[in-house]
Amino acid sequence: MAKLSATGVKNALPAEKSYKLADGGGLYLLVTTAGGKYWRYDYRFARARKTLALGAYPDTSLKNAREQHAGARQMLADTLDPSAQKKLQKLHADIDAGNTFTAVADEWRAMHLVEKSDSYRQRSERILLNDLYPAIGFRPVKEISSVEVLAALRKIEDRTVDIAHRARQLTGLIFRYAIATGRADRDPTVDLKGALKSRKVNHHAAITDPRGVGMLLRDMEGYEGRPVVKAALELSVLLFQRPGEIRQMKWEEINWLENRWEIPAEKMKMARDHIVPLSRQAITALKRIEPITGRFPYVFPNERSRTRPMSDNGIRTALRTLGYSNEDMTPHGFRAMARTLLDEELRIRPDWIEQQLAHRVSDPLGRAYNRTAFIKERTNMMQVWADYLDDLRDGGETRGQNVSVLMRSS
C-alpha cells in the first residue's frame, strides 16, 4: 500500500461522506464532509480496538503525525496503552499549568500574609505583582531554574539593591512552600547566595544620650493622640522589645500573677519562648489601657479591624507627630536606647541586657540560655530601668537606688 505524500494530504478534498487516507501501520488521515483533516491511529490493546487522536492538519504535519505514530507503536511494544499514556501526560500538563509560580504564590499569599503587617504585606504584593509574576509567574514552579530567578532579580537590582534582596527572600519562602506541598523538588534561590550586590546596612536611628531621652519622654507624656498609641509608645520604651512583638502583644500573654509578659516561641525572631518582666510602671500602663482594649485579643488592636494588631506605622507616625524624624528616632531605636543606657549609664551586666533583648546568649559551654535565665536579675533590671526613665523624664540624670545590685561585677 502506497504511503501518503505531503502533496496528497494537502490536496485531499471533502466528499459526501467522511473518508480515510491510510498511511500504513494503522495511521490514517480522516477527511470529514466539512473539510476537516484529522490524524488517527487505530490499534489493539488488551484485545480491545482503540483509536488514538494525533492532531489536526495542517497544525500537525504528515511528518509530525508519523513521529507520533512511531512513538505510539513503541509504547505498544513496551506493553503500554498509547491512549492511557496520552491522558496521563495531559493530566500532568494540567497539573503543571495549575502549579505555576503565580498559582503557588497566590496560595501562599492567602495563607501567610494575612497576619503580617500592612507594610510587609503591601511590599510583598508589589514585588510579586510588579516584578516576579511578569518574569516567572507563567512557569511551572518545579521547572524554574536559579538562572531564571536571578534574571528577574537583576532587573529589580537595577532599581534598588535592597528590594532585590527582599524579592530573593520572598521567592525562597514561596519555593519552600511549594516543596512542602509537593509542587517542587528544590528551592533555586539557595544557589543565588552572593549573586546580588551587597546592600548597605542602615542602623536604626535612636536617641541614646540621657538628656535627649528625658526630652523624648516628656514629649511622649504630652502626646495627645489615641490612648492606645500612647500606651504603645510608653511600653516600647519600658520593655524595649522588637516593634512587631510590641504591636502583637496579646492580653492572654500577660501573666498578672507573676507580673510578666510571656511571649510564645512562634512570635519570636529567635523562635524561643521569651519572658519580659513587667515593672510597676509597665503594669500601670497596661491597667490604664485594659478598659479600652481588654475585650479584644490584642493589647494594641488595629483601629479598623479589632481582630488584627496595630499597624507597624502606628508608633512611627506618633514619633513623627511629636517632631522626631526617621533620622532622629525609630520604633526599633528603643532597643538601641535601652542597650546603650543600661550598659553605659546603669552599668548592667551585658549578658543580662542581651538576654532581655531576646538575643542569642550562650553559657560558657556554648549552650543557649533558657527563657528563665537570670530572671530575678532581669526583673530587678527592668524595675531599675523604669525608675531611671522616670528620673530622666523629670529632668534628672541619676542612676536609681537599686543599680548597685546590678553592677557589672555581679
C-alpha positions as CSV (number, residue, x, y, z in Angstrom):
1,M,0.0,0.0,0.0
2,A,1.4,3.4,-1.0
3,K,2.1,5.8,1.7
4,L,0.7,9.3,1.8
5,S,2.6,12.3,0.4
6,A,2.6,15.9,1.8
7,T,1.0,17.0,-1.5
8,G,-1.7,14.3,-1.3
9,V,-2.6,15.3,2.2
10,K,-2.8,19.0,1.2
11,N,-4.9,18.3,-1.8
12,A,-7.4,15.9,-0.1
13,L,-10.9,17.4,-0.6
14,P,-14.1,16.7,1.3
15,A,-16.7,14.3,-0.1
16,E,-20.3,13.4,0.6
17,K,-19.1,11.1,3.3
18,S,-16.1,11.2,5.6
19,Y,-13.3,9.0,4.4
20,K,-9.8,7.8,5.4
21,L,-6.5,8.1,3.7
22,A,-4.2,5.3,5.0
23,D,-0.5,5.8,5.6
24,G,0.2,2.3,6.9
25,G,0.6,0.6,10.3
26,G,-2.8,1.9,11.4
27,L,-2.1,5.6,10.8
28,Y,-4.5,7.4,8.6
29,L,-5.9,10.9,7.7
30,L,-9.6,11.3,8.4
31,V,-11.2,13.8,6.0
32,T,-14.7,15.0,7.1
33,T,-17.5,16.3,5.0
34,A,-16.8,19.8,6.4
35,G,-13.3,19.6,5.1
36,G,-11.5,18.9,8.4
37,K,-8.5,16.7,8.3
38,Y,-7.5,14.7,11.4
39,W,-4.7,12.2,12.1
40,R,-5.8,9.0,13.7
41,Y,-4.1,5.7,14.7
42,D,-6.1,2.6,15.1
43,Y,-4.6,-0.2,17.2
44,R,-5.5,-3.1,19.5
45,F,-4.6,-3.2,23.2
46,A,-5.6,-6.0,25.6
47,R,-7.8,-7.4,22.8
48,A,-9.8,-4.1,22.5
49,R,-9.8,-1.9,19.4
50,K,-8.8,1.7,20.2
51,T,-8.2,4.9,18.3
52,L,-5.6,7.5,19.2
53,A,-6.0,11.1,18.0
54,L,-2.7,12.6,16.8
55,G,-3.8,16.1,15.9
56,A,-5.4,18.1,13.1
57,Y,-3.8,19.0,9.7
58,P,-2.2,21.5,8.9
59,D,-1.2,22.2,12.6
60,T,0.1,18.6,12.7
61,S,2.0,17.8,9.5
62,L,2.5,14.4,7.9
63,K,6.0,14.2,9.3
64,N,4.9,15.1,12.8
65,A,2.0,12.6,12.6
66,R,4.4,9.8,11.6
67,E,6.7,10.7,14.5
68,Q,3.8,10.4,17.0
69,H,2.7,7.2,15.3
70,A,6.1,5.7,15.8
71,G,6.2,6.7,19.4
72,A,2.8,5.1,20.0
73,R,3.9,1.9,18.3
74,Q,6.9,1.8,20.6
75,M,4.6,2.2,23.6
76,L,2.6,-0.8,22.4
77,A,5.8,-2.8,22.1
78,D,6.5,-1.9,25.7
79,T,3.0,-3.1,26.6
80,L,1.8,0.4,27.3
81,D,-1.5,1.8,26.1
82,P,-0.8,4.9,24.0
83,S,-4.3,6.4,24.8
84,A,-3.8,6.0,28.5
85,Q,-0.3,7.5,28.3
86,K,-1.7,10.5,26.4
87,K,-4.3,11.0,29.1
88,L,-1.7,10.8,31.8
89,Q,0.5,13.3,30.0
90,K,-2.4,15.7,29.7
91,L,-3.2,15.2,33.4
92,H,0.4,16.1,34.3
93,A,0.3,19.1,31.9
94,D,-2.9,20.3,33.6
95,I,-1.4,19.9,37.0
96,D,1.7,21.8,35.9
97,A,-0.5,24.6,34.5
98,G,-2.2,24.9,37.8
99,N,1.1,24.9,39.6
100,T,2.7,27.9,38.0
101,F,4.7,30.2,40.2
102,T,1.7,32.6,40.2
103,A,-0.7,29.9,41.3
104,V,1.5,28.7,44.1
105,A,2.4,32.2,45.2
106,D,-1.2,33.3,45.3
107,E,-2.0,30.3,47.6
108,W,1.0,31.2,49.8
109,R,-0.2,34.8,50.0
110,A,-3.7,33.7,51.1
111,M,-2.2,31.6,53.9
112,H,0.8,33.5,55.1
113,L,0.3,37.2,54.5
114,V,-3.0,37.6,56.5
115,E,-1.3,38.2,59.9
116,K,1.6,40.2,58.6
117,S,1.9,43.9,59.0
118,D,0.3,46.2,56.4
119,S,3.7,47.4,55.1
120,Y,5.1,43.9,54.8
121,R,2.0,42.6,53.0
122,Q,1.9,45.6,50.6
123,R,5.6,45.4,49.9
124,S,5.5,41.7,49.2
125,E,2.5,42.0,46.9
126,R,4.2,44.8,45.0
127,I,7.2,42.7,44.4
128,L,5.1,39.7,43.3
129,L,2.7,41.7,41.0
130,N,5.2,44.1,39.5
131,D,8.4,42.0,39.3
132,L,8.1,38.3,39.8
133,Y,4.8,37.4,38.2
134,P,5.7,39.1,34.8
135,A,9.1,37.4,34.8
136,I,8.4,33.8,36.1
137,G,4.7,33.7,37.0
138,F,3.6,31.7,34.0
139,R,6.3,29.0,34.5
140,P,5.5,25.7,36.3
141,V,7.1,26.2,39.7
142,K,9.1,22.9,39.6
143,E,10.7,23.9,36.3
144,I,12.0,27.3,37.3
145,S,15.8,27.4,37.4
146,S,18.1,29.6,39.5
147,V,19.2,31.4,36.3
148,E,15.5,32.5,35.6
149,V,15.1,33.7,39.2
150,L,18.4,35.6,39.0
151,A,17.4,37.3,35.8
152,A,14.2,38.6,37.5
153,L,16.2,39.8,40.5
154,R,18.8,41.5,38.3
155,K,16.0,43.8,36.9
156,I,15.0,44.7,40.4
157,E,18.6,45.2,41.4
158,D,19.0,47.8,38.7
159,R,16.4,49.9,40.6
160,T,17.2,49.1,44.2
161,V,19.5,46.5,45.8
162,D,17.5,46.3,49.0
163,I,14.3,45.3,47.2
164,A,16.2,42.8,45.1
165,H,17.3,41.1,48.4
166,R,13.8,41.2,49.7
167,A,12.5,39.7,46.5
168,R,15.0,36.8,46.8
169,Q,13.9,36.1,50.4
170,L,10.2,36.2,49.3
171,T,10.8,33.9,46.3
172,G,12.6,31.5,48.7
173,L,9.6,31.4,51.0
174,I,7.3,30.6,48.1
175,F,9.6,27.8,46.8
176,R,9.8,26.3,50.3
177,Y,6.0,26.3,50.4
178,A,5.9,24.6,47.0
179,I,8.3,21.9,48.2
180,A,6.3,21.4,51.4
181,T,3.1,21.0,49.3
182,G,4.6,18.6,46.8
183,R,4.8,21.1,43.8
184,A,8.6,21.5,43.6
185,D,11.7,19.5,44.5
186,R,14.1,22.2,45.5
187,D,14.5,26.0,46.1
188,P,16.6,27.6,43.3
189,T,17.2,30.7,45.4
190,V,19.7,28.7,47.6
191,D,22.1,28.8,44.6
192,L,21.9,32.6,44.5
193,K,23.7,33.4,47.7
194,G,26.3,36.1,47.0
195,A,24.9,36.6,43.4
196,L,23.4,40.0,44.3
197,K,25.2,43.2,45.2
198,S,25.6,43.7,49.0
199,R,23.0,46.0,50.5
200,K,24.0,48.8,52.8
201,V,23.3,48.2,56.5
202,N,21.1,51.0,57.8
203,H,21.3,51.2,61.6
204,H,18.0,52.2,63.3
205,A,18.1,55.7,64.5
206,A,18.0,56.1,68.2
207,I,18.4,58.7,70.9
208,T,21.0,57.4,73.4
209,D,22.1,60.4,75.5
210,P,20.3,60.9,78.8
211,R,19.2,64.5,78.2
212,G,17.7,63.6,74.8
213,V,15.9,60.6,76.2
214,G,14.5,62.8,79.0
215,M,13.1,65.2,76.4
216,L,11.6,62.4,74.4
217,L,9.9,61.0,77.4
218,R,8.4,64.4,78.3
219,D,7.2,64.8,74.7
220,M,5.6,61.3,74.8
221,E,3.9,62.2,78.1
222,G,2.3,65.2,76.3
223,Y,1.2,63.1,73.3
224,E,-2.5,63.9,72.5
225,G,-3.2,61.1,70.1
226,R,-5.1,57.9,70.6
227,P,-4.6,56.4,74.1
228,V,-3.8,53.0,72.6
229,V,-0.9,54.6,70.6
230,K,0.3,56.5,73.6
231,A,0.4,53.3,75.7
232,A,2.3,51.5,72.9
233,L,4.8,54.3,72.9
234,E,5.2,54.1,76.7
235,L,5.6,50.3,76.7
236,S,8.0,50.4,73.8
237,V,10.5,52.4,75.9
238,L,9.8,50.5,79.1
239,L,10.1,47.0,77.6
240,F,12.4,47.6,74.6
241,Q,11.2,44.6,72.7
242,R,11.1,44.4,68.9
243,P,8.3,46.7,67.4
244,G,6.5,43.7,65.9
245,E,6.4,42.0,69.3
246,I,5.1,45.1,71.0
247,R,2.3,45.6,68.3
248,Q,1.3,41.9,68.5
249,M,1.2,41.7,72.3
250,K,-1.9,39.8,73.4
251,W,-3.8,40.0,76.7
252,E,-3.6,36.3,77.1
253,E,0.2,36.6,77.2
254,I,0.1,38.8,80.3
255,N,0.8,36.9,83.5
256,W,-0.7,39.2,86.1
257,L,0.2,36.9,88.9
258,E,3.9,36.9,88.1
259,N,3.9,40.4,86.5
260,R,5.4,39.0,83.3
261,W,4.7,39.2,79.6
262,E,5.2,35.6,78.3
263,I,5.8,35.6,74.6
264,P,5.4,32.2,72.8
265,A,8.3,31.0,70.6
266,E,6.3,31.3,67.3
267,K,6.2,35.1,67.7
268,M,9.9,35.5,68.4
269,K,12.6,36.1,65.9
270,M,14.8,33.5,67.6
271,A,11.9,31.0,67.8
272,R,12.3,30.6,71.6
273,D,9.8,31.4,74.4
274,H,10.7,34.8,76.0
275,I,9.8,36.3,79.3
276,V,9.6,40.1,79.8
277,P,9.4,41.1,83.5
278,L,6.9,43.9,83.9
279,S,7.9,46.9,86.1
280,R,5.4,48.7,88.2
281,Q,5.2,51.4,85.5
282,A,4.5,48.8,82.8
283,I,1.7,47.2,84.9
284,T,0.2,50.7,85.4
285,A,0.3,51.4,81.6
286,L,-1.4,48.0,80.9
287,K,-4.0,48.6,83.6
288,R,-4.7,52.0,82.0
289,I,-5.3,50.6,78.6
290,E,-7.2,47.4,79.7
291,P,-10.6,49.0,80.0
292,I,-10.2,50.2,76.4
293,T,-8.8,47.1,74.6
294,G,-9.2,44.3,77.2
295,R,-12.1,42.8,75.4
296,F,-10.0,42.3,72.2
297,P,-7.3,39.8,71.6
298,Y,-4.5,42.3,71.1
299,V,-3.4,44.9,73.7
300,F,-2.9,47.3,70.8
301,P,-5.6,46.4,68.2
302,N,-5.8,47.9,64.7
303,E,-8.2,50.9,64.6
304,R,-10.0,49.5,61.5
305,S,-10.1,45.8,62.4
306,R,-10.0,45.0,66.2
307,T,-9.0,41.3,65.5
308,R,-5.7,42.5,64.0
309,P,-2.8,44.2,65.7
310,M,-1.9,47.9,65.3
311,S,-0.2,48.8,62.1
312,D,3.6,49.0,62.2
313,N,3.2,52.6,61.2
314,G,1.3,53.5,64.4
315,I,4.3,54.2,66.7
316,R,6.4,55.6,63.8
317,T,3.6,58.1,63.0
318,A,3.3,59.1,66.6
319,L,7.0,59.8,66.7
320,R,6.7,62.0,63.6
321,T,3.7,63.8,65.2
322,L,6.0,64.5,68.2
323,G,8.6,66.0,65.8
324,Y,11.1,63.2,65.6
325,S,12.1,62.3,62.0
326,N,13.2,58.9,60.8
327,E,16.8,60.1,61.2
328,D,16.2,61.1,64.9
329,M,14.3,58.1,66.3
330,T,12.6,54.9,65.0
331,P,10.4,52.4,66.8
332,H,13.3,49.9,66.7
333,G,15.5,52.6,68.2
334,F,14.0,52.0,71.7
335,R,16.1,48.8,71.8
336,A,19.3,50.6,71.0
337,M,18.4,53.3,73.5
338,A,17.9,50.7,76.3
339,R,21.0,48.7,75.4
340,T,23.2,51.8,75.4
341,L,21.9,53.4,78.6
342,L,21.7,50.1,80.6
343,D,25.3,49.4,79.7
344,E,26.9,52.8,79.8
345,E,24.9,54.7,82.4
346,L,23.5,52.0,84.7
347,R,26.4,49.5,84.3
348,I,24.2,46.5,83.9
349,R,25.9,43.2,83.0
350,P,25.8,42.8,79.2
351,D,24.6,39.2,79.3
352,W,21.5,40.2,81.3
353,I,20.8,43.0,78.8
354,E,21.3,40.7,75.8
355,Q,19.1,38.1,77.3
356,Q,16.3,40.7,77.9
357,L,16.7,41.9,74.3
358,A,16.0,38.2,73.3
359,H,19.4,37.9,71.6
360,R,21.1,34.6,71.4
361,V,23.2,34.4,74.6
362,S,25.3,31.3,75.4
363,D,26.7,29.9,78.7
364,P,30.5,29.1,78.9
365,L,29.8,25.7,77.3
366,G,28.1,27.3,74.3
367,R,24.6,26.3,75.3
368,A,21.8,28.9,74.7
369,Y,20.2,30.1,78.0
370,N,16.6,29.2,78.5
371,R,13.8,31.7,78.9
372,T,14.1,31.9,82.7
373,A,17.8,32.5,82.7
374,F,18.7,35.5,85.1
375,I,15.0,36.0,85.6
376,K,15.5,37.5,89.1
377,E,18.3,39.8,87.9
378,R,16.3,40.8,84.8
379,T,13.2,41.5,86.9
380,N,15.3,43.9,89.1
381,M,16.9,45.4,86.0
382,M,13.5,46.2,84.4
383,Q,12.4,48.0,87.5
384,V,15.7,49.9,87.7
385,W,15.2,50.8,84.0
386,A,11.7,52.1,84.6
387,D,12.7,54.1,87.6
388,Y,15.7,55.6,85.7
389,L,13.3,56.6,82.9
390,D,11.1,58.4,85.4
391,D,14.1,60.2,86.7
392,L,15.1,61.3,83.2
393,R,11.6,62.4,82.3
394,D,11.6,64.5,85.5
395,G,14.8,66.2,84.4
396,G,17.3,64.2,86.4
397,E,20.2,62.0,85.3
398,T,20.7,59.8,88.4
399,R,21.2,56.0,88.2
400,G,18.5,54.9,90.6
401,Q,18.7,53.5,94.0
402,N,18.9,49.8,93.1
403,V,21.7,50.0,90.5
404,S,24.3,48.7,92.9
405,V,22.6,45.3,93.0
406,L,23.1,45.1,89.2
407,M,26.7,46.2,88.8
408,R,28.8,44.6,86.1
409,S,30.8,42.6,88.6
410,S,27.5,40.9,89.7
